[in-house]
Amino acid sequence: MNSPVPEYKSKITELRQTLAWMDIVMSNIVDSVAVINFDGELLFVNDAFADLMNEPRILLLGKNINNLLKLSPIGDARSEPYIPREKIAQTNDTYKAMYEWQPSTNETIILKLIIRYIITTKQSVIMIQNVTEEYEQEKISRNFNTLASHQLRTPISAIKTYSHLLIDGYAGELASSQKKLAETIKTSADHTNKLLNLLLDLSNTGHNKYKSPEQSVVITDVFNEIFTEVSSEVKTKKLSYNVILPKDVPKLMVDRNAVHEVLSNLITNAIKYTPLKGKISVGGRVVGDSVVISIEDSGIGIPLNYQRKIYYQFSRADNAIEVDPTGTGLGLYLVKQLVDRMNGDVSFKSQLNKGTTFWLRLPINTS
């Protein structure tokens, strides 16, 4: 009869090798990783966590993380992140939030915590990322956006005021065609001012926290406003421009300024990147509790290798830059952010030199 001892020794050797390999992997992860029990005692830390604490790994085991890593919540982060709240105590859950940490009196570090609560073993796995530089850059960007928005209000107010004076005849009676042009200037200035307010709200609250104010919106009215804004360019390029919407499209409970900005961006892009005598078709239909809008053009198309980056900030395809070198690459990024805020979806298909179709799905009620 063969003894099972050699087989057990082999299994133990394999287990030790696996544990050693896992320790090597965990120790070489750049982010700080720790495992605690629900009392906050450290059961495991990797090298990055030990470096963050400026203490050897072995000496950290058994210590309480609440005493080692005293954090101040940023925004709506929980004051006690390490232990799961009562309402999720019966299930595994992942928690993410940003915190300030002051390892010394003259230093503040911004940490992003990703915590996985494991209810069966009453443990938490914590991953910590130092995002101080990214946080500061984002804060600079927010401050710049706020300053720029405020500075732009003055010239926009002047445009609105003087166009209003022209319309009311303070500089002499206008011909019908002149008055229509002045009204278009005023309408565009009003829209630009609303866009600034929208950008300012997004900048101040952060994209993930911005709550769209809901209004009753007649989508055909929005399309009519946009056509007024773009009709001159449509005529100049001799484009075929058709909007076909069913008569029974219900009113949407959405942020009207956001819907206007999204549709305006998609339509102006279609006009900009469609050559002379091209075609633009706008359609819509009700699907369940949503309205789906399509915007199709016969333009330059989006290169396949660029399509995955289409919603990135400041990102533009080479063929788009050739058509319009002055673009910012922010339009579609803003479209995606606003649509997400309204609990909608945006998608597209495109073929180079054939054209592009965007689909926009908006819930009839965003609540």
C-alpha angles and dihedrals in degrees: 000000000000118000115239091213097092090050091051091048089051091051091048090051091051091048092051091049091049092049091048091049091049090050090052091050094047092045091055096050108113094218120075112257128190138167119211136175120237090268088063097250116147113243097169137008131177127222093265091056091049089051090050090053092040090228135108115268095238092055093052096058112104094017119122114253091210089066095042101044110034106180136191114215121239117215112331096345116138118259091226107037101163099071122055118249119251094253092061096037092109098054141042114263140176120223127194127186146139125249140179118233127188110199088173136014094258099041132072121186126192112221130190112210124202110185127184113197113209106198098185093061095027091236138127126216110209127197116188126195125189102226098164095123094047091046092051091047090051090049090051089049092050092049091048092049090050093049093045092049092051093047091051093055093075098060091040091052089051091051091050093047097048094042088052090051090051092050092050091051099246090139094043134292114307127218115245093257091047092050091050090053091049090050090051090052091051092047091051091048090051090051092048090051091051090048090053090052090049093050090046091053091049091047095048098044101032123244094267094053101039112117115205113231108234123230134165104261129191101208094205090059090056092051091049091052092049092049089054088055096048103031094099093057092043089056094043092054092040091232126174102236119183131173115190116178127164115252092234097061103136125226113270124228096219143115102288095202091050093049090049091050094048095049092041091053094049094045096044089049090052090051094044096051098039114092126231115303091011127144134251121184126186120192139167143190140176114250114182108302094345141073116228117204124191127199113191127182138177093224138128095294130218119281112246094233090055100046095090089058097047095111096044119117116259090002122136134169118244094244090052091052090052091055096042116012092179098064120120102213091232102104101084091037088058091045091056093046094049095044091051090051089055092051090247136125135235124197138160148189124207142178122199112256090358104076146258137261122201122194121202120192117194124178114237087231116026095197 
